[in-house]
Amino acid sequence: MTNLLSDFSNELASAAGRAAASVVTVHGRPRIASSGIVWRNGLVLTSDAGLRRDEELRVTLPDGKLVTATLKGRDGSTDVALLACDTGTAAPVTFTNATPQPGALILTVGRTAETGPIVTWGVVSGVSGTWQTWRGGKLDQFVRLDTAAYPTSIGGAVVDSSGGVLGMVAGGLSRSSVLAITRGTLERVAEMLLSKGRVARGYIGVGLQTVAIPASLKQQLEIQQDTGVMALSVEENGPAARAGLMLGDVLLAVRDQALTRPEGLHMALDPSSVGQELPFTILRGTSLHPITVKVAERPSRNAA
């Protein structure tokens, strides 16, 4: 038994060590650093949630060298950011092609400038197909981990028991669970950030807030939902304004799907929506109206 436990421990340490050769420390927020993964020579993948600024970024490499980094692009909806820096002798990551399986043992491997690699272990607790985040991004797979990752581990590697890197520790996609962003999503988003500096998102030019629908109007108009989203601001000459949306209008549905909170619109304004015409149902005063909005590409990091 002693030998079995010792061998098991040594195998885990070896797997963590192999992955750590590709994991760096990212200094992009006050006090607490985050981690990153060397994707290619000169390029580092990290968590968007771990960056509180776009400039004055630094990276500590596995050999302890501190280098400056520049932001190539970031996408909060998938929690992926891409940095450019001198990666020195750090090994570019080798992703595994293995599919995460519920119950499989995993490690999270991050790095701190002070202590070096920082490791936790746990299991894959759930896997499903394509998942849309609350901010409208698309993950190729939903992978939930049962582990207690440290705040400094976000942006670090999720590693299987053989030392293969399954993906990256997410930092901004769930408040209740540790999620992994798998290879397919990371490489798809990173390629867009590398070529364009951003991921195109839909934009209609409105500021929204959830509001309750009065019971009398629900009965009169046969509205099934309890809430909608009110337009508190409408950008002048923006897509929504050109379609006729006015301040105070309450958006009830998009593509015949109920809108009960602003996140529902964020999810509808995914990259595929740019240039498309979206049909909405709105409540104006005491009557319902259909409007169609031609979606533009979001010019900034505005919500909608």
C-alpha contacts under 8 A as a table, 3 or more apart, distances in Angstrom:
res1	aa1	res2	aa2	distance
1	M	4	L	5.03
1	M	5	L	6.24
2	T	5	L	5.30
2	T	6	S	6.09
3	N	6	S	4.98
3	N	7	D	5.92
4	L	7	D	5.14
4	L	8	F	6.04
5	L	8	F	5.02
5	L	9	S	6.04
6	S	9	S	5.09
6	S	10	N	6.09
7	D	10	N	5.06
7	D	11	E	6.12
8	F	11	E	5.15
8	F	12	L	6.36
9	S	12	L	5.24
9	S	13	A	6.22
10	N	13	A	5.05
10	N	14	S	6.03
11	E	14	S	5.04
11	E	15	A	6.15
11	E	161	S	7.82
11	E	162	S	7.91
12	L	15	A	5.08
12	L	16	A	6.16
12	L	161	S	6.63
13	A	16	A	5.12
13	A	17	G	6.06
14	S	17	G	5.02
14	S	18	R	6.25
14	S	163	G	7.50
15	A	18	R	5.32
15	A	19	A	6.45
15	A	159	V	7.57
15	A	160	D	7.84
15	A	161	S	6.58
15	A	162	S	5.98
15	A	163	G	3.95
15	A	164	G	7.67
16	A	19	A	5.29
16	A	20	A	5.99
16	A	107	L	7.15
16	A	109	V	6.48
16	A	119	V	7.22
16	A	159	V	7.42
16	A	163	G	6.51
17	G	20	A	5.01
17	G	21	A	6.62
18	R	21	A	5.68
18	R	22	S	7.87
18	R	163	G	6.38
19	A	22	S	5.77
19	A	23	V	6.83
19	A	93	V	7.56
19	A	109	V	7.09
19	A	157	A	7.13
19	A	159	V	7.12
19	A	163	G	6.36
19	A	164	G	7.38
19	A	165	V	6.87
20	A	23	V	4.87
20	A	24	V	7.87
20	A	62	P	7.56
20	A	109	V	6.42
20	A	110	G	7.33
20	A	111	R	7.62
20	A	117	P	6.25
21	A	62	P	6.33
21	A	90	A	6.07
21	A	91	A	5.87
22	S	37	I	5.67
22	S	38	V	5.28
22	S	62	P	7.58
22	S	90	A	5.72
22	S	91	A	5.02
22	S	92	P	5.70
22	S	93	V	5.44
23	V	35	S	6.84
23	V	36	G	5.64
23	V	37	I	4.66
23	V	38	V	6.31
23	V	61	L	7.68
23	V	62	P	6.90
23	V	90	A	7.99
23	V	109	V	7.43
23	V	110	G	6.38
23	V	111	R	6.45
23	V	156	G	6.41
23	V	157	A	7.03
24	V	35	S	5.63
24	V	36	G	5.12
24	V	37	I	6.17
24	V	38	V	7.28
24	V	59	V	6.65
24	V	60	T	5.77
24	V	61	L	5.06
24	V	62	P	5.95
24	V	110	G	7.35
24	V	111	R	5.77
24	V	112	T	7.86
24	V	156	G	7.90
25	T	33	A	6.71
25	T	34	S	5.95
25	T	35	S	4.49
25	T	36	G	6.09
25	T	59	V	5.49
25	T	60	T	4.90
25	T	61	L	6.68
25	T	110	G	7.52
25	T	111	R	5.24
25	T	112	T	5.58
25	T	113	A	6.21
26	V	33	A	5.75
26	V	34	S	5.11
26	V	35	S	5.11
26	V	36	G	6.10
26	V	46	T	7.78
26	V	57	L	7.54
26	V	58	R	6.14
26	V	59	V	4.68
26	V	60	T	6.59
27	H	32	I	7.80
27	H	33	A	4.89
27	H	34	S	6.57
27	H	51	L	7.89
27	H	57	L	5.86
27	H	58	R	5.10
27	H	59	V	5.94
27	H	60	T	7.90
28	G	33	A	6.54
28	G	34	S	7.53
28	G	50	G	6.52
28	G	51	L	4.63
28	G	52	R	5.88
28	G	53	R	6.12
28	G	54	D	7.85
28	G	56	E	7.57
28	G	57	L	5.33
28	G	58	R	6.97
29	R	32	I	6.45
29	R	33	A	6.34
29	R	50	G	6.63
29	R	51	L	5.59
29	R	52	R	4.84
29	R	53	R	6.67
30	P	33	A	7.47
30	P	52	R	7.78
32	I	151	P	7.64
32	I	152	T	6.61
33	A	50	G	7.40
33	A	112	T	7.20
33	A	152	T	5.67
34	S	47	S	7.92
34	S	50	G	5.67
34	S	110	G	7.73
34	S	111	R	7.65
34	S	112	T	7.66
34	S	151	P	6.96
34	S	152	T	4.30
34	S	153	S	5.95
34	S	154	I	5.70
34	S	155	G	6.37
34	S	156	G	7.75
35	S	46	T	6.50
35	S	47	S	7.81
35	S	110	G	5.39
35	S	111	R	5.76
35	S	112	T	7.50
35	S	152	T	6.17
35	S	153	S	5.61
35	S	154	I	5.82
35	S	155	G	4.70
35	S	156	G	4.84
36	G	44	V	6.10
36	G	45	L	5.46
36	G	46	T	4.39
36	G	47	S	7.34
36	G	110	G	7.50
36	G	154	I	7.84
36	G	155	G	4.78
36	G	156	G	5.13
36	G	157	A	7.71
37	I	44	V	5.40
37	I	45	L	5.11
37	I	46	T	6.41
37	I	92	P	7.81
37	I	93	V	6.82
37	I	155	G	7.06
37	I	156	G	6.13
37	I	157	A	6.68
37	I	168	M	7.82
38	V	41	N	7.05
38	V	42	G	7.69
38	V	43	L	6.01
38	V	44	V	4.44
38	V	45	L	6.31
38	V	87	T	7.31
38	V	90	A	7.15
38	V	91	A	6.89
38	V	92	P	4.92
38	V	93	V	5.82
39	W	43	L	5.68
39	W	44	V	5.35
39	W	45	L	6.04
39	W	92	P	5.26
39	W	93	V	5.54
40	R	43	L	5.16
40	R	44	V	7.09
40	R	92	P	5.11
40	R	93	V	7.37
41	N	86	D	7.77
41	N	87	T	6.14
41	N	91	A	7.91
41	N	92	P	6.26
42	G	84	A	5.55
42	G	85	C	5.08
42	G	86	D	5.14
42	G	87	T	5.13
42	G	88	G	7.97
43	L	82	L	6.87
43	L	83	L	5.67
43	L	84	A	4.68
43	L	85	C	6.23
43	L	86	D	7.97
43	L	87	T	7.28
44	V	82	L	5.73
44	V	83	L	5.03
44	V	84	A	6.33
44	V	85	C	7.50
45	L	80	V	7.02
45	L	81	A	5.95
45	L	82	L	4.87
45	L	83	L	6.49
45	L	155	G	7.25
45	L	186	L	7.95
45	L	190	A	7.64
46	T	50	G	7.55
46	T	80	V	6.03
46	T	81	A	5.27
46	T	82	L	6.33
46	T	83	L	7.67
46	T	154	I	7.73
46	T	155	G	4.38
46	T	156	G	7.20
46	T	168	M	7.76
47	S	50	G	5.34
47	S	51	L	7.23
47	S	79	D	5.37
47	S	80	V	5.03
47	S	81	A	5.72
47	S	154	I	6.26
47	S	155	G	4.47
47	S	169	V	7.67
47	S	170	A	6.24
47	S	171	G	6.05
47	S	172	G	7.76
48	D	51	L	5.51
48	D	74	R	6.17
48	D	75	D	6.60
48	D	76	G	5.74
48	D	79	D	4.71
48	D	80	V	5.06
48	D	81	A	4.96
48	D	171	G	7.53
48	D	172	G	7.45
49	A	52	R	7.32
49	A	76	G	7.23
49	A	79	D	6.29
49	A	171	G	5.45
49	A	172	G	5.20
50	G	154	I	6.97
50	G	155	G	7.39
50	G	171	G	6.91
51	L	54	D	7.19
53	R	56	E	7.61
53	R	57	L	7.72
54	D	57	L	7.16
54	D	70	T	7.89
54	D	71	L	6.29
55	E	70	T	6.86
55	E	71	L	7.25
56	E	68	T	7.45
56	E	69	A	7.54
56	E	70	T	7.83
57	L	68	T	6.03
57	L	69	A	5.21
57	L	70	T	6.46
57	L	71	L	7.84
58	R	66	L	6.81
58	R	67	V	5.60
58	R	68	T	4.35
58	R	69	A	5.15
59	V	66	L	5.72
59	V	67	V	5.34
59	V	68	T	6.24
59	V	69	A	6.49
59	V	85	C	7.74
60	T	64	G	5.83
60	T	65	K	5.60
60	T	66	L	4.45
60	T	67	V	6.38
60	T	113	A	6.20
61	L	64	G	5.27
61	L	65	K	5.35
61	L	66	L	6.44
61	L	67	V	7.72
61	L	87	T	6.81
61	L	88	G	7.62
61	L	90	A	6.83
62	P	65	K	7.41
62	P	90	A	6.43
62	P	116	G	7.39
63	D	90	A	7.84
64	G	113	A	7.05
67	V	85	C	6.95
67	V	86	D	6.73
68	T	85	C	6.36
68	T	86	D	7.86
69	A	83	L	6.18
69	A	84	A	5.51
69	A	85	C	4.62
69	A	86	D	7.75
70	T	83	L	5.61
70	T	84	A	5.27
70	T	85	C	6.64
71	L	74	R	7.59
71	L	81	A	7.73
71	L	82	L	6.25
71	L	83	L	4.68
71	L	84	A	6.38
72	K	81	A	7.72
72	K	82	L	5.42
72	K	83	L	5.36
72	K	84	A	6.36
72	K	193	L	6.41
72	K	194	L	6.21
72	K	197	G	5.63
73	G	81	A	5.84
73	G	82	L	5.52
73	G	83	L	7.32
73	G	193	L	4.95
73	G	194	L	6.99
73	G	196	K	7.88
73	G	197	G	4.25
73	G	198	R	5.45
74	R	79	D	7.76
74	R	80	V	5.94
74	R	81	A	4.04
74	R	82	L	6.26
74	R	193	L	6.73
74	R	197	G	7.13
74	R	198	R	6.14
74	R	199	V	7.92
75	D	78	T	5.88
75	D	79	D	5.84
75	D	80	V	5.41
75	D	81	A	6.10
75	D	189	V	7.92
75	D	198	R	6.50
75	D	199	V	6.33
76	G	79	D	4.59
76	G	80	V	6.57
76	G	81	A	7.99
76	G	135	R	7.45
76	G	172	G	7.79
77	S	80	V	8.00
77	S	133	T	6.66
77	S	134	W	7.64
77	S	135	R	4.77
77	S	136	G	5.68
77	S	137	G	4.36
77	S	138	K	7.71
78	T	133	T	7.10
78	T	135	R	7.83
78	T	137	G	5.04
78	T	138	K	6.58
78	T	139	L	6.81
78	T	173	L	7.50
79	D	170	A	6.56
79	D	171	G	6.93
79	D	172	G	6.02
79	D	173	L	6.85
80	V	186	L	7.00
80	V	189	V	7.16
80	V	190	A	7.52
81	A	190	A	7.49
81	A	193	L	7.80
82	L	190	A	6.45
82	L	193	L	6.83
82	L	194	L	7.48
87	T	90	A	5.72
93	V	165	V	7.45
94	T	164	G	7.09
94	T	165	V	6.57
95	F	164	G	6.12
95	F	165	V	4.77
95	F	166	L	6.08
95	F	167	G	7.31
95	F	183	R	6.81
96	T	164	G	4.99
96	T	165	V	5.54
96	T	166	L	5.84
97	N	166	L	7.74
98	A	166	L	7.43
99	T	166	L	8.00
100	P	104	A	7.25
100	P	124	V	7.10
100	P	127	V	7.13
100	P	143	V	7.54
100	P	166	L	7.32
101	Q	104	A	5.55
101	Q	124	V	6.50
101	Q	126	G	7.75
101	Q	127	V	6.88
102	P	123	V	7.36
102	P	124	V	4.88
102	P	125	S	5.17
102	P	126	G	5.31
102	P	127	V	6.37
103	G	123	V	5.45
103	G	124	V	5.24
103	G	125	S	5.93
104	A	123	V	5.32
104	A	124	V	5.46
104	A	160	D	7.74
105	L	121	W	7.41
105	L	122	G	5.88
105	L	123	V	4.41
105	L	124	V	6.58
105	L	160	D	6.39
105	L	161	S	5.99
106	I	121	W	5.76
106	I	122	G	5.47
106	I	123	V	5.24
106	I	124	V	6.70
106	I	158	V	6.73
106	I	159	V	5.49
106	I	160	D	4.70
106	I	161	S	5.98
107	L	119	V	6.66
107	L	120	T	5.60
107	L	121	W	4.30
107	L	122	G	6.38
107	L	158	V	5.79
107	L	159	V	4.99
107	L	160	D	6.39
107	L	161	S	7.42
108	T	119	V	5.54
108	T	120	T	5.26
108	T	121	W	6.23
108	T	149	A	6.79
108	T	153	S	7.16
108	T	156	G	6.80
108	T	157	A	5.65
108	T	158	V	4.67
108	T	159	V	6.12
108	T	169	V	7.18
109	V	117	P	6.57
109	V	118	I	5.77
109	V	119	V	4.71
109	V	120	T	6.90
109	V	153	S	6.62
109	V	156	G	5.56
109	V	157	A	5.10
109	V	158	V	6.49
109	V	159	V	7.30
110	G	117	P	5.68
110	G	118	I	5.05
110	G	119	V	6.37
110	G	152	T	6.68
110	G	153	S	4.35
110	G	154	I	7.20
110	G	155	G	7.42
110	G	156	G	4.50
110	G	157	A	6.52
111	R	115	T	7.59
111	R	116	G	5.17
111	R	117	P	4.28
111	R	118	I	5.33
111	R	152	T	7.16
111	R	153	S	6.82
111	R	156	G	7.43
112	T	115	T	5.59
112	T	116	G	5.03
112	T	117	P	6.41
112	T	118	I	6.92
112	T	152	T	6.95
113	A	116	G	5.83
115	T	118	I	7.58
118	I	153	S	7.24
120	T	147	T	6.98
120	T	148	A	6.82
120	T	149	A	6.20
121	W	147	T	6.07
121	W	148	A	7.82
122	G	145	L	7.09
122	G	146	D	5.47
122	G	147	T	4.63
122	G	148	A	7.85
123	V	145	L	5.92
123	V	146	D	5.32
123	V	147	T	6.79
124	V	127	V	7.57
124	V	143	V	7.14
124	V	144	R	6.11
124	V	145	L	4.59
124	V	146	D	6.07
125	S	143	V	7.75
125	S	144	R	5.57
125	S	145	L	5.22
125	S	146	D	5.54
126	G	142	F	7.76
126	G	143	V	5.80
126	G	144	R	5.04
126	G	145	L	7.02
127	V	141	Q	7.17
127	V	142	F	5.54
127	V	143	V	4.64
127	V	144	R	6.46
128	S	131	W	7.81
128	S	141	Q	6.03
128	S	142	F	5.13
128	S	143	V	6.76
129	G	140	D	6.66
129	G	141	Q	4.77
129	G	142	F	5.97
130	T	138	K	6.92
130	T	139	L	5.70
130	T	140	D	4.62
130	T	141	Q	4.81
130	T	142	F	6.40
131	W	138	K	5.79
131	W	139	L	5.21
131	W	140	D	6.63
131	W	141	Q	6.22
131	W	142	F	5.69
132	Q	135	R	7.95
132	Q	136	G	5.98
132	Q	137	G	5.53
132	Q	138	K	4.50
132	Q	139	L	6.20
132	Q	267	M	7.06
133	T	136	G	5.29
133	T	137	G	5.22
133	T	138	K	6.24
133	T	139	L	7.38
133	T	173	L	6.70
133	T	267	M	7.43
134	W	137	G	7.49
134	W	173	L	7.45
134	W	263	E	5.97
134	W	264	G	7.89
134	W	266	H	7.50
134	W	267	M	6.69
135	R	263	E	6.48
135	R	266	H	5.81
135	R	267	M	6.30
136	G	263	E	7.62
136	G	266	H	5.06
136	G	267	M	3.79
136	G	268	A	6.93
136	G	269	L	6.72
136	G	270	D	5.65
137	G	267	M	7.19
137	G	270	D	6.52
138	K	185	T	7.87
139	L	142	F	6.57
139	L	181	I	7.12
139	L	182	T	7.96
139	L	185	T	5.67
140	D	182	T	7.39
140	D	184	G	6.24
140	D	185	T	5.53
141	Q	181	I	7.61
141	Q	182	T	6.80
141	Q	185	T	7.91
142	F	179	L	7.59
142	F	180	A	7.57
142	F	181	I	7.76
143	V	179	L	5.74
143	V	180	A	5.44
143	V	181	I	7.30
143	V	182	T	7.85
144	R	177	S	6.73
144	R	178	V	6.03
144	R	179	L	4.64
144	R	180	A	6.44
145	L	177	S	7.12
145	L	178	V	5.37
145	L	179	L	5.77
145	L	180	A	7.07
146	D	177	S	7.68
146	D	178	V	6.99
147	T	178	V	6.96
148	A	178	V	7.53
149	A	153	S	6.01
149	A	154	I	7.52
149	A	178	V	7.19
150	Y	153	S	5.09
150	Y	154	I	7.32
151	P	154	I	5.99
153	S	156	G	5.22
153	S	169	V	6.98
154	I	168	M	7.67
154	I	169	V	5.03
154	I	170	A	5.75
154	I	171	G	5.20
155	G	168	M	5.66
155	G	169	V	5.14
155	G	170	A	6.23
155	G	171	G	7.03
156	G	168	M	5.52
156	G	169	V	5.43
157	A	165	V	6.32
157	A	166	L	7.51
157	A	167	G	5.93
157	A	168	M	4.70
157	A	169	V	6.06
158	V	165	V	5.74
158	V	166	L	5.48
158	V	167	G	5.20
158	V	168	M	5.43
158	V	169	V	6.10
158	V	180	A	6.83
159	V	162	S	7.87
159	V	163	G	5.68
159	V	164	G	5.50
159	V	165	V	4.45
159	V	166	L	5.58
159	V	167	G	7.37
160	D	163	G	5.40
160	D	164	G	5.39
160	D	165	V	6.42
160	D	166	L	6.61
161	S	164	G	7.38
166	L	182	T	5.92
166	L	183	R	6.54
167	G	180	A	6.01
167	G	181	I	5.32
167	G	182	T	4.15
167	G	183	R	5.29
167	G	186	L	7.58
168	M	180	A	5.47
168	M	181	I	5.10
168	M	182	T	6.49
168	M	186	L	7.98
169	V	178	V	7.28
169	V	179	L	6.26
169	V	180	A	4.91
169	V	181	I	6.43
170	A	173	L	6.48
170	A	178	V	6.89
170	A	179	L	5.45
170	A	180	A	5.60
170	A	181	I	6.15
171	G	174	S	7.55
171	G	178	V	7.85
171	G	179	L	7.95
172	G	175	R	7.56
173	L	179	L	7.41
174	S	177	S	5.68
174	S	178	V	6.99
174	S	179	L	7.23
181	I	185	T	6.55
181	I	186	L	6.65
182	T	185	T	5.77
182	T	186	L	6.26
183	R	186	L	5.08
183	R	187	E	6.01
184	G	187	E	5.53
184	G	188	R	6.08
185	T	188	R	5.19
185	T	189	V	6.02
186	L	189	V	5.44
186	L	190	A	5.87
187	E	190	A	4.99
187	E	191	E	6.00
188	R	191	E	5.46
188	R	192	M	6.66
189	V	192	M	5.20
189	V	193	L	6.22
189	V	199	V	7.14
190	A	193	L	4.99
190	A	194	L	5.94
191	E	194	L	5.04
191	E	195	S	6.20
192	M	195	S	5.23
192	M	196	K	5.71
192	M	197	G	6.80
192	M	198	R	6.46
192	M	199	V	6.13
193	L	196	K	5.33
193	L	197	G	4.14
193	L	198	R	4.89
193	L	199	V	6.51
194	L	197	G	5.76
196	K	199	V	7.49
199	V	271	P	7.33
200	A	270	D	7.98
200	A	271	P	5.32
200	A	274	V	7.61
200	A	297	E	6.17
200	A	298	R	6.95
201	R	269	L	6.24
201	R	270	D	5.44
201	R	271	P	4.70
201	R	273	S	7.59
201	R	274	V	6.68
201	R	297	E	5.61
201	R	298	R	5.46
202	G	269	L	4.38
202	G	270	D	5.76
202	G	271	P	6.09
202	G	272	S	7.89
202	G	273	S	5.70
202	G	274	V	4.95
202	G	295	V	5.80
202	G	296	A	5.69
202	G	297	E	4.92
202	G	298	R	5.49
202	G	304	A	7.43
203	Y	239	P	7.62
203	Y	269	L	6.63
203	Y	274	V	7.64
203	Y	295	V	5.74
203	Y	296	A	5.14
203	Y	297	E	5.48
203	Y	298	R	4.57
203	Y	299	P	7.85
203	Y	304	A	5.14
204	I	238	G	6.48
204	I	239	P	4.80
204	I	240	A	5.20
204	I	293	V	7.31
204	I	294	K	7.65
204	I	295	V	5.65
204	I	296	A	6.34
204	I	298	R	7.88
204	I	304	A	5.95
205	G	234	V	5.98
205	G	235	E	5.09
205	G	238	G	5.40
205	G	239	P	6.19
205	G	240	A	6.03
205	G	241	A	7.75
205	G	304	A	5.83
206	V	231	A	6.20
206	V	232	L	7.39
206	V	233	S	5.48
206	V	234	V	4.62
206	V	235	E	6.13
206	V	240	A	6.94
206	V	304	A	5.83
207	G	231	A	5.72
207	G	232	L	5.39
207	G	233	S	4.81
207	G	234	V	6.56
207	G	303	A	7.40
207	G	304	A	6.78
208	L	229	V	5.83
208	L	230	M	5.37
208	L	231	A	4.85
208	L	232	L	5.56
208	L	233	S	7.20
208	L	262	P	6.15
209	Q	229	V	5.24
209	Q	230	M	5.31
209	Q	231	A	6.91
209	Q	232	L	6.87
209	Q	261	R	7.27
209	Q	262	P	6.55
210	T	227	T	6.60
210	T	228	G	5.76
210	T	229	V	4.41
210	T	230	M	6.23
210	T	260	T	6.83
210	T	261	R	5.29
210	T	262	P	6.73
211	V	227	T	5.52
211	V	228	G	5.63
211	V	229	V	5.85
211	V	230	M	6.39
212	A	226	D	6.00
212	A	227	T	4.40
212	A	228	G	6.57
213	I	217	L	6.91
213	I	218	K	6.69
213	I	225	Q	7.93
213	I	226	D	5.66
213	I	227	T	5.31
213	I	228	G	6.85
214	P	217	L	5.43
214	P	218	K	6.36
215	A	218	K	5.00
215	A	219	Q	6.26
216	S	219	Q	5.28
216	S	220	Q	6.07
217	L	220	Q	4.93
217	L	221	L	5.79
217	L	222	E	7.75
217	L	223	I	7.52
217	L	286	T	6.88
218	K	221	L	5.50
218	K	222	E	5.36
218	K	223	I	4.55
218	K	224	Q	6.79
218	K	225	Q	7.87
218	K	226	D	7.89
219	Q	222	E	5.08
219	Q	223	I	6.73
220	Q	223	I	7.96
221	L	287	S	7.49
221	L	288	L	7.75
225	Q	228	G	7.59
225	Q	258	A	7.37
225	Q	260	T	7.35
226	D	260	T	7.62
227	T	252	L	7.89
227	T	259	L	7.85
227	T	260	T	5.07
227	T	261	R	7.49
228	G	250	V	6.00
228	G	251	L	5.83
228	G	252	L	5.07
228	G	259	L	5.72
228	G	260	T	4.50
228	G	261	R	6.37
229	V	250	V	5.32
229	V	251	L	5.21
229	V	252	L	6.79
229	V	259	L	6.76
229	V	260	T	6.23
229	V	261	R	5.75
229	V	262	P	6.20
230	M	247	L	8.00
230	M	248	G	5.87
230	M	249	D	5.70
230	M	250	V	4.17
230	M	251	L	6.15
231	A	234	V	6.67
231	A	246	M	7.26
231	A	247	L	5.42
231	A	248	G	5.33
231	A	249	D	5.61
231	A	250	V	6.24
231	A	251	L	7.52
232	L	247	L	5.87
232	L	248	G	6.21
233	S	247	L	6.06
234	V	238	G	7.43
234	V	240	A	6.99
234	V	241	A	6.28
234	V	245	L	7.52
234	V	246	M	6.79
234	V	247	L	6.30
235	E	238	G	5.08
235	E	240	A	7.62
235	E	241	A	6.60
236	E	241	A	6.29
237	N	240	A	7.94
237	N	241	A	5.56
237	N	242	R	5.80
238	G	241	A	5.24
238	G	242	R	6.12
239	P	242	R	5.25
239	P	243	A	6.36
239	P	293	V	6.18
239	P	294	K	6.12
239	P	295	V	6.39
239	P	296	A	6.74
240	A	243	A	5.08
240	A	244	G	6.47
240	A	245	L	5.41
240	A	293	V	5.84
240	A	294	K	7.88
241	A	244	G	5.10
241	A	245	L	5.14
241	A	246	M	6.80
242	R	245	L	7.48
242	R	293	V	7.85
243	A	291	I	6.59
243	A	292	T	6.28
243	A	293	V	5.43
243	A	294	K	7.77
244	G	291	I	7.35
245	L	249	D	6.77
245	L	291	I	7.75
246	M	249	D	5.67
248	G	284	R	7.43
249	D	282	I	6.43
249	D	283	L	5.86
249	D	284	R	5.09
249	D	285	G	7.65
250	V	282	I	5.40
250	V	283	L	4.96
250	V	284	R	6.60
251	L	254	V	7.94
251	L	259	L	6.70
251	L	280	F	6.99
251	L	281	T	6.18
251	L	282	I	4.46
251	L	283	L	6.41
252	L	258	A	5.78
252	L	259	L	5.06
252	L	260	T	7.00
252	L	280	F	7.40
252	L	281	T	5.54
252	L	282	I	5.39
252	L	283	L	6.83
253	A	256	D	5.48
253	A	257	Q	5.11
253	A	258	A	4.25
253	A	259	L	4.83
253	A	280	F	5.48
253	A	281	T	5.08
253	A	282	I	7.13
254	V	257	Q	5.26
254	V	258	A	6.61
254	V	259	L	6.77
254	V	265	L	7.65
254	V	268	A	7.71
254	V	278	L	6.83
254	V	279	P	5.77
254	V	280	F	4.49
254	V	281	T	6.58
255	R	278	L	6.60
255	R	279	P	5.50
255	R	280	F	6.44
256	D	279	P	7.83
256	D	280	F	7.46
256	D	281	T	7.73
259	L	262	P	7.38
259	L	264	G	5.67
259	L	265	L	6.96
260	T	264	G	6.98
261	R	264	G	5.78
261	R	265	L	7.69
262	P	265	L	5.46
262	P	266	H	6.59
263	E	266	H	4.88
263	E	267	M	6.21
264	G	267	M	5.24
264	G	268	A	6.47
265	L	268	A	4.97
265	L	269	L	6.25
265	L	304	A	7.40
266	H	269	L	5.18
266	H	270	D	7.18
266	H	303	A	7.23
266	H	304	A	6.38
267	M	270	D	5.98
268	A	273	S	7.22
269	L	272	S	7.70
269	L	273	S	5.50
269	L	274	V	7.46
269	L	295	V	7.86
269	L	304	A	7.69
270	D	273	S	5.50
270	D	274	V	7.55
271	P	274	V	5.92
272	S	276	Q	7.88
273	S	276	Q	5.25
273	S	277	E	7.90
273	S	278	L	7.98
273	S	295	V	6.48
274	V	295	V	5.24
274	V	296	A	5.41
274	V	297	E	5.59
275	G	294	K	6.22
275	G	295	V	5.21
275	G	296	A	5.80
275	G	297	E	7.60
276	Q	294	K	5.65
276	Q	295	V	5.61
277	E	292	T	6.14
277	E	293	V	5.39
277	E	294	K	4.22
277	E	295	V	6.14
278	L	292	T	5.46
278	L	293	V	5.25
278	L	294	K	6.27
278	L	295	V	7.06
279	P	290	P	7.04
279	P	291	I	5.93
279	P	292	T	4.41
279	P	293	V	6.53
280	F	290	P	5.73
280	F	291	I	5.32
280	F	292	T	6.00
280	F	293	V	7.62
281	T	288	L	6.84
281	T	289	H	5.78
281	T	290	P	4.65
281	T	291	I	6.45
282	I	288	L	5.69
282	I	289	H	5.31
282	I	290	P	6.27
282	I	291	I	7.42
283	L	286	T	6.88
283	L	287	S	5.81
283	L	288	L	4.69
283	L	289	H	6.40
284	R	287	S	5.57
284	R	288	L	6.26
284	R	289	H	7.18
298	R	301	R	7.24
298	R	302	N	7.23
298	R	304	A	7.68
299	P	302	N	7.78
